[in-house]
Amino acid sequence: MSLKQDKVTAVLSKHPFLITALLVLVALIATGMQLPGKASGCVLMVCGFVLIIGYGIFLKQKKLLTDEALVTLIFAAGFVLRMGYTLYTDLYTRQCDLGDFEEGSYNTWHSGYILFIRDTFSVPGFDVRGMGEFYHPPFHYFVSALFLRIYDIFLPKGTHNYEALQALSMLWTQYALIMAYKTVKLIGIKKENHVAAAFVISAFPAFTLMSASINNDILSIMLFFTGFYFGIKWYQEGSWKNIIPAALCIGFGMMTKLSVGMIAFPLGLLFIVKLIRDLKDKKEKKAGLTSFLQLVVFGVICAPLGLWYQIRNYLKFGVPFTYVLRSENVYQDLSGYTPFQRIFGFYGFPIEDYYMNLGSDGEKDYNIFIAQVKTALFGGENCRDDFTMSMAGYALLLVFLALIVISVIGMVYAVITLKKRKSIWEEISMLVLAITQVASVISFSLNYPHICSQDFRYSTPLLLCGTVFLMRAGEIKIKGTREDSAAKLVKVLSLVFFVLAVLFYAILWTYVKGEVLVVDPV
């Protein structure tokens, strides 16, 4: 094999962020992030998959298909999937509270907020209560507004292409998944499980949906994952080069969505443990002082970045720090269900119904955890009218449920075997992350009793701990079986999950929604 060919996966794995940015830029220039006709997006996907599979076979024949090379190809396939999905998904399809882009008009949805910032380049100078999405911190909207201003320079005067904003979502999504994988590796999962972890993460359905969604979710998630990664790196290695990026990412993350502040629970634990260890280190007397100074700088950077907008709104207008817009959609109202029903009320799932019930047809998904599973795979999409889509979705759901069960088993196993691990505190931080995220989901859903409050996009950090515990389950030794039987089971199920996720979103463009029956709200 020539030197040039040998470097392909090496270059891709060493420079994923730069290459991702260049590819997204090429797509933006060539297509404006929208291809004519939905089929063309699918054709692009198929060509990409054929190229990746062909190159994988070539490497296999040359005995160069290492696990690292395979992981690179898996993430390349995930990128192709999301790019194809983004290019066949128009601006107003499967969006969350986007509203319509209309020049000279500032609605209270995400689109109006972006245009307001683009035109005024200032934060809202009014009480944001009752003003829709304007209660959100402004970082996402400033980034989007600046992007539009720069992009408009290259368009004919007086024309606009808001589809181009999907380039940012596409970029943040790929970065988020790369950082998720890098974070999972930091916890200390075995090398032989890296491929399985890549299968789970690289084409996770909720992130495919977010790759074309123009709201602040995916940027906040990307910053959460990146901040968490550098926080763990600081715990393991120390140094300013880790603590400062962690502070910046978490600060800007909270300036995107305040919920990123939940990272304080798992990372705070690691920070405290490291500080105590360094202060007790008799060999390195300066270590404790250095760690203390680094944490002070972390707070000085992170707190002002993350909280200034909430402090400003509180001081100027009396807006509570935890103010959240309440839905006025009567169909989504869940206030009639008890907390017991919301948590333990299971109903005909997954046999009877596995797409979200949003209330307009008389059915409501009121169980928080059922809604989490459905939205993790399908968002609010409903493909009940198509046999192929329904069967693909059902198969995807069953495999995902199996992975969840195995992940829970892996979590129990991780707790039992904690003392045997070098990464004991990193593992505990994963447990803390899982517990706080589940508690946050329950609290948020009960305090804001709407169907939309149960969406998985509010709890995506569960992907991190879920993947780690799934890999831990693969380490379990089952009596009477081969030593690696659990690992093989996890790998096979992860592969099937990856294939089904790719299949579902590769053919979603073919789905045509039938007539929707809308009933009077009860």
N, C-alpha and C positions, 0 to 999 in steps of 0.2 A: 504494500500500500504506500502511495506517495506521501511525502511530508504534508503537502497541501490538504489532501483528503483526511489525513490523520488528525489535523487540527480543528476540524469542523465542530465536533461536539465539545472539544476542549475550549474553544473560543466561546461557544454558546454558554457553557457552564461557568466560565470565568467572568463573562461580561453580560449577564442577563439583563441588567437594567438599561445599559446603553443600547444593546441590540433591540430590546423591546421598544424603547423610545424611537429608534430609527425606523423600525417596521411600522409603528403607529403613525409616524410622520409621513412615511411613504403612502400609507393607506389614506391618510387625510388629504394629501396633495392629489392623489390619483382619483379618489372617489368622493371627497367631501363627506366621508363616512356614511354614504348611502349609495347602493348600487341600484340601477334600474331593474325592477322585477325581483321578487323574492327568490326565484330559482337561481339567480346568478350568485347569490350569497352561498347557497348550498353547493353549487358547482365549485366555487372557490374552496369551500371546506373539503370537499371530496378530493380535489387536486392536492391540497395540502396534506391530507391524511395519506394519500397514495405515495406522495414524496417521502413523508416521514417513515412509513412502513417499509418502503423500498430501501431507504438508506439504512434502516435497522436491519433488514435482511442482509444487506451488503456487509455491514459491520459484523454480523453473526458469522457470515461465511469466512471473513478474514480473522475471526476469533478476537475481535476488538470490541464486542458489545459488552463492556463492563457494566456493573450496576450503575455507576456514575453516568455513563453514556446513556443508559436506558432511562434513567431519571430525567436527563436533559431532553430526550425525545418525548417522554411523557408530558413534560411541561410545554414542549413545543406543540404537541397535539392539543393540549388545553388552550393554548394561545390561538391556534387555528380555529378551534370550535368557537371561542368567544368573538374572534374577529368576524367569522362568518355570521354568527348570530347578530352581532352589532350592525353589520352591513345589510342584513335582511329585515332588521327591526326598525321601523320608522320612528320619528320623534315622539309620537303620541301613543305608542303601543307599549303596554305593560310598564307604564310609568307610575310613580308614587307621588301623588299630590303635585304634579308638575304645572298644571294649568296651561294656558295658551300664550305663546310668545306674540305680543302685539306691540309694535313700535308706538311709543308715546303713551302707553297705558301700563300702569303698574298694578297688576292684580296682587292678591295676597298669597299666591302660591310661590313655588320655587322659581318659576319663570319670571314673575314680576319682581321678585327680590333681586335676581341676577340683573335684569334690565335697570332696576333702580340704581344698583351699585355701578353698573357700566356707565350710566348717564351722569350720575352725580359724583361718583367716586368718593362717597362719604357714607358713614353708617346712618341708620335710621334715626332721625332727630325727633322721635315721637314715642309715645307709650305703645309698646309692641303688643300689649294684651288686646286680643280681638282683631289683630292684624295678621292672622294666618301664620305663615312660615317666618315672618319677620322676627319672631322671638328667638330664632336660632342664632348662635354666634356667627360672625360674618366671613370667616376665613374662606370657606368653600365658594361663597358668592364673589368675593374679591378675586380669587383665582380664576373663576369662570368669566367674570367681567373683563379682567385683564386679557385673558385668552381671546375673548371676542373682539376686543379693541385691536389687538395685534392681527388677528385673522382677517378682520374687515379691511385692513390695509391692502390685502391682496385680492379683494373682490371688487367688481365694478361698483362705482359710487352709487349709494342708495340701495344696494342689495345686501341681504343677510342670509347666512346659512347656519341656523341654530343646531342642525344635525351635527355640526362639527364639534359641539360640546361632548358628544359621545366619545371622541378621541381621548379626552381627559379621563372619563369613566373607564374606558378600556385600559388605559395606562395604569391607573390606580389599582384596578382589579388584578392585573398581572403582577404588579409589584406586591400587592397584599398577599397573594398566594405564594409568591417566592419567599417572602418574609415569614409566612406561616410555616413553610417547610423548613427554612433555616432555623426557626425557633424550636420546632419539634426535634430537630437533630441535636440542638444544644442540650436538650434534657438528658441525652445519653441513650437513645434507643440504638439497638444493635444495627450494624451496617447492613446485615442481611434483611432488615426490615425497612430500609430506606425506600425500596421500590414500592412496597405496599403503601407506605405513607404517601408517596408521590401519587399513586393511583387515587387515593381518597381525596387528596387536596386539590390536585391540578384541574379537575373538571367538576368541582363541587357545584351542584346546580344553582344554589342561591347566588353564587358569584358570577355565573353566566348571566343571570338576570340583571345583576347590578352592573355588568360591563356595558350595558346600553341605557342604564337609568341615570337621568340627569338630576340627581339630588345630592345631599351632603353625606349620605350613608357610607359610600365606598371610600371616600377620602378619609373620613374619620376612622374607618376600620383599618385602612392601610397604615395610618399613623399609629394606631393602637398596636398593631402587630410589630411595627418597626421599633416603637418605643419599648415594647416588652422584650424584644430581641436584645436591644442594647442594654436594657436593665439587667437581664440575666448575664450578659457578657460582662457587665461591670461587677456583678456579684462574683463571677468566676475569675476575672482577671484584674479588676480594678481599672485604674488609668482614666485620665481626662477624656481620651478619645472615645470612651464608651459612655461616660456619665453625661457629657454635654449633648451628644446626639439623642440620648434618652430623654433629657429635659426638653429639648427643642421639639421632638416628635410628640411627646405627651402634651406639652403646652399648646402647640399648634393643633393637636388632635382635639383638645378641650375647646379651642377656639373654633373648631368645626362643629363638634357636638359635645355638650357638657358631659354626656354619659361616658366619655372616654376616661373621666376621672375615676371610674370603677377600677382602673388598673392599680390604684393606690393599695388595694387589699393584697393581691399576690406579690406585687413588686415591693410594697412597703415591708412585708415580712422578710424578703430577701435582703433589703437594705439594712434593716435592724439587725438581722443575724450577722451580716458581714461587719457592720460597725462594732458590734459587741466582740466578735472574734478578733478584729484588728486592734481594739483597745486592750485586749488581754494578751496580745502577742508580745512576749518579753524579748524575743530575738529582734523584732523590728519595732522599736519604740515609736518610730515616726508613722507607722502604718495607720494607727488609730487616728492620729491628727489629720493625716492626708485624707482618709476616708470621710472624716467629719467635715473637713473643708469642702470636699467634693459634693457631699450631700447638701451643704449650705448653698453652694453655687447652683446645684440642681433646683433647689427650692426657689432661689432668687430668679432663675430663668423661667421655670415652669409655672409658678403660681401667677405672676403678672400676665403672662401670655394666655393662660387658660381661663382666668377669672375676670379680666378687665371689663369685658362686655356686660357680664352679669352685675358687677359692682356698679358700673356706670348706670345701667338701667334701674338698679335699685335706688341709687342716690338721686337720680334725676326724676324718676317717675314712680318710684315705690314698687317696681316689679319684683315679686319674690324670686329668690335665686333659683328655685325649683319649678318655676312656672312652665307649664306644658300646655300647648293648645289642645283643647278637648274637641272631639269629633261631634259634629251636629247632624250626622247621618243617622236618622232614626232606625234604619235597617240594621245598623251595626251595634246598636245599643244592647249591652249584656247586663244591665243593672238588675234585671229581673231574676238572674241566676245567683244562687248562694255561693259563697267561697268554696264550700264542699263540692258543689257541682262543677265549679270552674277547675278544681284540681283533680277530683276523683270521679267525676261523672263521665264514664266512657259509654260510647253509644255506637254500635254498628260499625266499628272501625277495627281493622282496615277492610273487612270483607265487603261491606255495603257501599262505602263512599271514601274516596281517598283524595279528592280535590276539595279546595276550600269552599265552604258555604258562607257567602257574604251577606245573607239575610234577605236579599231582594226577592228570592224565590220562596221565601217562607222558612228555609232551613238556616240554622246558624251554628257555626262551630264555636262552642262556648268553652270547651275544655282547652286549657292553656297548652298542655303538652301535645295534644293531638294537632292543634294549630301550628305549634312549633315544627313538628315533623312535616306537615303538609307544605308549609311555606318554605321550609329548607329545600324542598325538592321542586315545588311548582309555583312558589309565590302565591299570587291570587288567581293564577290561571286556572281555567276550567275547560278541560278537553273531553267532557262526557259525551259529546255528540259524534265522536270519531272513534271507530273500533280500534284502529291501529294505534292511535295516540293513547287510548285508554289502556290497552294491553301493555304498551311500552311503559306507561306510567305506573301501572300496577306491579309489573316486574321490578321496576326501579324501587318502588316503595317497599316491597317485600325484602329485597336485599338490604336496603337501608335499615329496616327494622332489625334484621339479623345483625348488622354491624353495630347498631346501638346496644343490643343485648350483650354482644361480645365485649363491647367497650365498657359496659357496666361491670361485667365479670373481671375485666382487666383492671378496673379501678379498685375493686375489692382485693385483687391479687397484689396490686401495687402497694396498698396499705399494709397488707400482711407481710410483704417482703421488704418494707422500707429500710430496715436496718442493714440489709445486705447490699444496699446500693451506695455508690459513691455520690450520686446526685440526689441525696435524700432531701435536701431543702428545696431544690428545684422541683422535685416531685411533689413535695408538700405545697409548693406555690401553685402547682397545677390543680391540686385538690381545692385549694382556697379559691382559685379562679372559677372552678366548676361550681362550687357551693355559692359563691357570691353572685355568679351569673344567673343561676337558677333562682336564687332568692330575689334578685333584681327583676327577673322576668315575672315572677309571681306577684311581687309588690306592685310593679308598674301596671300589670294587667288588671289587678283588683282595684287599684286606685283610679285607673282610667278604663272603665269597663266597656271597651269597644272591641270589635273583632280585629281591627287593624292593629291594636296595641299588642297582639300576641305574635306578631310577625317575627320570624327568625332573624331578620336583618337587625333586630335590636339585641340579639344575643350571639352574634357570630363568633366571639371569642371561644364559645364552646367547641368550635372546630379544632382549636389547639389542644385542649385537654382531652377531647374525645379521641383525637388521632393518637395522642401519646398513650392513653389507656388501651386503645385498640392494639397498638403495637406491644404493650405489656402483656396483653392476653395471648399474643403469639409466642411468648416466652414460657407459657405454662407447659409443664411436662405432664402428659396424660398417661396414666398407668395402662399397660397393655397395648400401647401404640408406639409408633416410631417417635424418636426424640423431637423431631421437627414437625410433627403432625399438626399441632396447633398453629405454628407459623405458616405452614402451607395452606391451612384452611383460611387464615386471615388474608393471605396473599391472593388466593383464588377469589374470595368474596370481594376483596378490594378491586381486583381486575374486572370482575363482572359488574360491580358498581360503576366503575369508570366507563366501561363499554356502554352500559345502559344509559348513563348520563349523557354521553356523547350522542348516542342514537336518538334519545328523546329530543334534544335541542338541535340536532341536525335536521330533523324532520318536522319540527314544530311549525315551520313556515307553511307547511301544507294544510295546517288545521284551519278550517273555516267554521266559525261559531254559528250554531243554529239559532233559531228563534228563542229568545230568553223570556221566560214567563216571570212577570213581576207582579207580586201580590201586595196588597195594602199592608203597611206595617202594623204589627200587633203590639 
